[in-house]
Amino acid sequence: MAKIAFWITAGPDQVAKAMSGLRLAERLKITRGQDVKVYLFGPGVALADGSVPEVTEALAALRAGEVEVQACPNNVAQLGLDGAVIEGHGVGLRPAGEVLVELVEEGYQVIGV
């Protein structure tokens, strides 16, 4: 089984790019049973605020497929977003450095989008 982590930095100005990663993560988990995680970083964190309906739908599909989605709490603060809103969309908040090291130590291939 592959272990793949999608590190999404594409923000609201690049929704199509971000969606390609979110949908691929969903398909790999649901149709192929792969071990997949998603992390939103930098501008990508703003995708979880509920302002882009197709992203909100993709996050719900990932949650339904039991794909872990997390975001950087420091980026949430830097972008002036509400952490409770982000978490309300099923996105956990954990520091990027902690998550990245964990992913590498656990053998995930980290794919940047």
Contacts in CASP RR format, 6 or more apart in sequence:
PFRMAT RR
TARGET T0000
AUTHOR 0000-0000-0000
METHOD contacts of the structure
MODEL  1
MAKIAFWITAGPDQVAKAMSGLRLAERLKITRGQDVKVYLFGPGVALADG
SVPEVTEALAALRAGEVEVQACPNNVAQLGLDGAVIEGHGVGLRPAGEVL
VELVEEGYQVIGV
1 33 0 8 1.000
1 34 0 8 1.000
1 35 0 8 1.000
2 28 0 8 1.000
2 34 0 8 1.000
2 35 0 8 1.000
2 109 0 8 1.000
3 34 0 8 1.000
3 35 0 8 1.000
3 106 0 8 1.000
3 107 0 8 1.000
3 108 0 8 1.000
3 109 0 8 1.000
4 25 0 8 1.000
4 28 0 8 1.000
4 34 0 8 1.000
4 35 0 8 1.000
4 36 0 8 1.000
4 37 0 8 1.000
4 108 0 8 1.000
4 109 0 8 1.000
4 111 0 8 1.000
5 36 0 8 1.000
5 37 0 8 1.000
5 38 0 8 1.000
5 39 0 8 1.000
5 103 0 8 1.000
5 108 0 8 1.000
5 109 0 8 1.000
5 110 0 8 1.000
5 111 0 8 1.000
6 21 0 8 1.000
6 22 0 8 1.000
6 24 0 8 1.000
6 25 0 8 1.000
6 36 0 8 1.000
6 37 0 8 1.000
6 38 0 8 1.000
6 39 0 8 1.000
6 111 0 8 1.000
6 112 0 8 1.000
6 113 0 8 1.000
7 39 0 8 1.000
7 41 0 8 1.000
7 100 0 8 1.000
7 110 0 8 1.000
7 111 0 8 1.000
7 112 0 8 1.000
7 113 0 8 1.000
8 18 0 8 1.000
8 21 0 8 1.000
8 22 0 8 1.000
8 38 0 8 1.000
8 39 0 8 1.000
8 40 0 8 1.000
8 41 0 8 1.000
8 44 0 8 1.000
8 47 0 8 1.000
8 112 0 8 1.000
8 113 0 8 1.000
9 41 0 8 1.000
9 42 0 8 1.000
9 43 0 8 1.000
9 44 0 8 1.000
9 112 0 8 1.000
9 113 0 8 1.000
10 17 0 8 1.000
10 18 0 8 1.000
10 43 0 8 1.000
10 44 0 8 1.000
10 47 0 8 1.000
10 113 0 8 1.000
11 18 0 8 1.000
11 42 0 8 1.000
11 43 0 8 1.000
11 44 0 8 1.000
11 46 0 8 1.000
11 47 0 8 1.000
12 43 0 8 1.000
12 44 0 8 1.000
12 46 0 8 1.000
12 47 0 8 1.000
12 51 0 8 1.000
12 52 0 8 1.000
13 43 0 8 1.000
14 43 0 8 1.000
15 47 0 8 1.000
15 52 0 8 1.000
15 54 0 8 1.000
15 55 0 8 1.000
17 113 0 8 1.000
18 44 0 8 1.000
18 47 0 8 1.000
18 55 0 8 1.000
18 113 0 8 1.000
19 54 0 8 1.000
19 55 0 8 1.000
19 58 0 8 1.000
20 113 0 8 1.000
21 38 0 8 1.000
21 111 0 8 1.000
21 113 0 8 1.000
22 38 0 8 1.000
22 55 0 8 1.000
22 58 0 8 1.000
22 59 0 8 1.000
22 62 0 8 1.000
23 58 0 8 1.000
25 36 0 8 1.000
25 37 0 8 1.000
25 38 0 8 1.000
25 62 0 8 1.000
25 67 0 8 1.000
26 58 0 8 1.000
26 61 0 8 1.000
26 62 0 8 1.000
26 65 0 8 1.000
26 67 0 8 1.000
28 34 0 8 1.000
28 36 0 8 1.000
29 35 0 8 1.000
29 36 0 8 1.000
29 62 0 8 1.000
29 65 0 8 1.000
29 66 0 8 1.000
29 67 0 8 1.000
30 65 0 8 1.000
35 108 0 8 1.000
36 67 0 8 1.000
37 67 0 8 1.000
37 68 0 8 1.000
37 69 0 8 1.000
37 70 0 8 1.000
37 103 0 8 1.000
37 108 0 8 1.000
38 62 0 8 1.000
38 67 0 8 1.000
38 68 0 8 1.000
38 69 0 8 1.000
38 70 0 8 1.000
39 69 0 8 1.000
39 70 0 8 1.000
39 71 0 8 1.000
39 72 0 8 1.000
39 96 0 8 1.000
39 99 0 8 1.000
39 100 0 8 1.000
39 103 0 8 1.000
40 47 0 8 1.000
40 48 0 8 1.000
40 69 0 8 1.000
40 70 0 8 1.000
40 71 0 8 1.000
40 72 0 8 1.000
40 75 0 8 1.000
40 91 0 8 1.000
41 71 0 8 1.000
41 72 0 8 1.000
41 75 0 8 1.000
41 96 0 8 1.000
42 72 0 8 1.000
42 75 0 8 1.000
42 78 0 8 1.000
42 79 0 8 1.000
43 79 0 8 1.000
44 71 0 8 1.000
44 75 0 8 1.000
45 71 0 8 1.000
45 72 0 8 1.000
45 75 0 8 1.000
45 76 0 8 1.000
45 79 0 8 1.000
45 81 0 8 1.000
45 86 0 8 1.000
46 79 0 8 1.000
46 81 0 8 1.000
47 55 0 8 1.000
48 55 0 8 1.000
48 59 0 8 1.000
48 69 0 8 1.000
48 71 0 8 1.000
48 85 0 8 1.000
48 86 0 8 1.000
48 89 0 8 1.000
48 90 0 8 1.000
48 91 0 8 1.000
49 81 0 8 1.000
49 82 0 8 1.000
49 85 0 8 1.000
49 86 0 8 1.000
49 89 0 8 1.000
50 56 0 8 1.000
50 85 0 8 1.000
50 89 0 8 1.000
56 89 0 8 1.000
59 69 0 8 1.000
59 89 0 8 1.000
59 90 0 8 1.000
59 91 0 8 1.000
60 89 0 8 1.000
62 69 0 8 1.000
63 69 0 8 1.000
63 90 0 8 1.000
69 90 0 8 1.000
69 91 0 8 1.000
69 92 0 8 1.000
70 91 0 8 1.000
70 92 0 8 1.000
70 93 0 8 1.000
70 94 0 8 1.000
70 99 0 8 1.000
71 86 0 8 1.000
71 91 0 8 1.000
71 92 0 8 1.000
71 93 0 8 1.000
72 93 0 8 1.000
72 94 0 8 1.000
72 95 0 8 1.000
72 96 0 8 1.000
73 83 0 8 1.000
73 93 0 8 1.000
73 94 0 8 1.000
73 95 0 8 1.000
74 95 0 8 1.000
74 96 0 8 1.000
75 96 0 8 1.000
76 82 0 8 1.000
76 83 0 8 1.000
76 86 0 8 1.000
76 93 0 8 1.000
83 93 0 8 1.000
86 92 0 8 1.000
86 93 0 8 1.000
87 93 0 8 1.000
100 110 0 8 1.000
103 110 0 8 1.000
104 110 0 8 1.000
END
